[in-house]
Each structure stands twice: as structure tokens, then as C-alpha cells.
Amino acid sequence: MDPKRKKEIKERLLGSKFRLISERLYLAESKNAGDVFPDEECFREYHRGYQKQKEQWNVDPLKTITKELKKKDDAEMTVADIGCGEGKLAHLLRKKAKVNSFDLVSTAPHITVANMNNLPLPKKSVSAAVFCLSLMNKDYGAALDEARRVLKKRGALLVTEIESRLPQDKGSFIDEVESHGFALVKERNIDELFCYFEFARSKKPLVKKKETLKPCRYKKR
Ligand SMILES: C[S@@+](CC[C@H](N)C(=O)[O-])C[C@H]1O[C@@H](n2cnc3c(N)ncnc32)[C@H](O)[C@@H]1O
């Protein structure tokens, strides 16, 4: 077969697999999210597809997170990168912070296998918690609670999300996160595709709001 055609077919297959796994992660309850990756190769393929997807973006939201964290005046910064994928944030921040990287599968020695609703970190132990496009499961509110548990007092919660996942009124997403015991610090559009939110750990309100982010749906091709 013509090598160009072969490459095209391979990329298409990678793209479909990426979309299929993403949809499964969006529709899964967090306790079952690990079942989406039956083996390490499946996780690696998903991330190869994710990297391909990234080539079409003008901005990498992980770079936005990196810039925001580098601005912070904290000589002993510790970060929990929750749903870290291939653990790139740890490399990007190697001169600035100690990054604890967590995901459902580990593809590098610095990544710890952990479900985001149950992190192997003591309470109030990190200065920042990061969800870079990783608030994926149906019940992601449980992961927000877990992030609050491991964050120090006034610790920072950094979230980047796909604009189209947000409810029409962005304020309801902010209210929802705040109802888990956070206060909005800043919020902005990164570009037409992505939004950035930063919250500070604050007092816990009595009533938690329901999840407002929509699952990311892909067009059938
Ligand atoms: C779109 S990728 C983003 C990866 C990384 N944050 C980045 O920006 O490169 C989302 C990641 O969240 C992880 N994830 C989804 N649900 C999870 C869960 N319940 N516990 C831990 N990780 C989860 C996925 O395995 C995936 O690696």
C-alpha cells in the first residue's frame, strides 16, 4: 500500500480510538473509570491520539497551567497533577515545584496509579491541585472533594476545560465548584476552545451543587 495512504488510515484509526475512549471516560462513574483502560497499551494509544488532537490546537492548556503556577511566589510549591496523562507537567515545572502526578495508568516512573476520587496524599499536603482537561467522569464532584482534602489552607485549584463542555451560563460551573469549598480567584478564556479557572480552598458550604459540565461528544465519522 502507498505509505501516505497507510499513514492516513493509521491516523484515522488512532483518532477513532481516542474519541471512543474519551466518550467512555466522560460517561463513566469515577469508581469504574479504570475499566476504560484494559491495559497499558490502550492508555498509550489514547495518549497518542490525544497528542495528534493537540496538533490542531493553537494553545496547549497545560502550558497555561504551567505559566500560572510559575507566576506564584512559593519557593516550596507542591502540586497534585490529577489525571496527569503522560505526566508532562512534572517536567514543565521541574525547576519550580515538586509535582505529584496521578492517573489511572502509569507510563513513567514519576506517575502514581490512583483514581482521582482517592489520592494517596495526606490531607492539606499540597499548595496546588491541577485538573487539566481531566474533570472527565460523570461524578467529577468527588474528585473536587478529594482535591480540597489534599490542598493546604488557601491552596490553589487550577482547572482548564473545553469551552463547549461548560453550561451556557458559565457562572453555574463556578457556583458548582465553589459549593465544594472553593472561592473563585480568576477566570478567563484561553482561546475560543478552552477556559481557565483558578479557585482558592475556602470554607465548605453545606450543600454541594450537581455536576454541570457536559460530556464532550464527538461527531460520528
Ligand atoms: C484529556 S487527558 C489530559 C491529560 C493531562 N492532564 C494533560 O493535560 O496532558 C485526561 C486524563 O484524565 C485521566 N482520568 C480520567 N478519569 C480519571 C480518574 N477517575 N482518575 C484518574 N485519572 C483519570 C485520563 O486517564 C487521562 O489521562
The ligand as an SDF file (V2000), in Angstrom:
LIG
                    3D

 27 29  0  0  0  0  0  0  0  0999 V2000
   -7.5030   14.5380   28.3380 C   0  0  0  0  0  0  0  0  0  0  0  0
   -6.3330   13.7210   29.3400 S   0  0  0  0  0  0  0  0  0  0  0  0
   -5.3670   15.0920   29.9380 C   0  0  0  0  0  0  0  0  0  0  0  0
   -4.0280   14.6660   30.4720 C   0  0  0  0  0  0  0  0  0  0  0  0
   -3.1630   15.7650   31.0810 C   0  0  0  0  0  0  0  0  0  0  0  0
   -3.8310   16.4390   32.1660 N   0  0  0  0  0  0  0  0  0  0  0  0
   -2.7200   16.7550   30.0230 C   0  0  0  0  0  0  0  0  0  0  0  0
   -3.2010   17.8910   30.0290 O   0  0  0  0  0  0  0  0  0  0  0  0
   -1.8670   16.3860   29.1970 O   0  0  0  0  0  0  0  0  0  0  0  0
   -7.3100   13.3110   30.7710 C   0  0  0  0  0  0  0  0  0  0  0  0
   -6.6590   12.3150   31.7060 C   0  0  0  0  0  0  0  0  0  0  0  0
   -7.5140   12.1510   32.8580 O   0  0  0  0  0  0  0  0  0  0  0  0
   -7.4080   10.8120   33.2830 C   0  0  0  0  0  0  0  0  0  0  0  0
   -8.5570   10.4150   34.1160 N   0  0  0  0  0  0  0  0  0  0  0  0
   -9.8620   10.3660   33.7730 C   0  0  0  0  0  0  0  0  0  0  0  0
  -10.5990    9.8840   34.7950 N   0  0  0  0  0  0  0  0  0  0  0  0
   -9.7400    9.6250   35.8160 C   0  0  0  0  0  0  0  0  0  0  0  0
   -9.8950    9.1140   37.1450 C   0  0  0  0  0  0  0  0  0  0  0  0
  -11.0910    8.7510   37.6370 N   0  0  0  0  0  0  0  0  0  0  0  0
   -8.7890    9.0030   37.9190 N   0  0  0  0  0  0  0  0  0  0  0  0
   -7.5640    9.3490   37.4410 C   0  0  0  0  0  0  0  0  0  0  0  0
   -7.3550    9.8350   36.1960 N   0  0  0  0  0  0  0  0  0  0  0  0
   -8.4300    9.9700   35.3870 C   0  0  0  0  0  0  0  0  0  0  0  0
   -7.3530   10.0320   31.9690 C   0  0  0  0  0  0  0  0  0  0  0  0
   -6.8250    8.7360   32.1560 O   0  0  0  0  0  0  0  0  0  0  0  0
   -6.4730   10.9340   31.0970 C   0  0  0  0  0  0  0  0  0  0  0  0
   -5.1250   10.5580   31.1420 O   0  0  0  0  0  0  0  0  0  0  0  0
  1  2  1  0
  2  3  1  0
  2 10  1  0
  3  4  1  0
  4  5  1  0
  5  6  1  0
  5  7  1  0
  7  8  2  0
  7  9  1  0
 10 11  1  0
 11 12  1  0
 11 26  1  0
 12 13  1  0
 13 14  1  0
 13 24  1  0
 14 15  1  0
 14 23  1  0
 15 16  2  0
 16 17  1  0
 17 18  1  0
 17 23  2  0
 18 19  1  0
 18 20  2  0
 20 21  1  0
 21 22  2  0
 22 23  1  0
 24 25  1  0
 24 26  1  0
 26 27  1  0
M  CHG  2   2   1   9  -1
M  END
$$$$
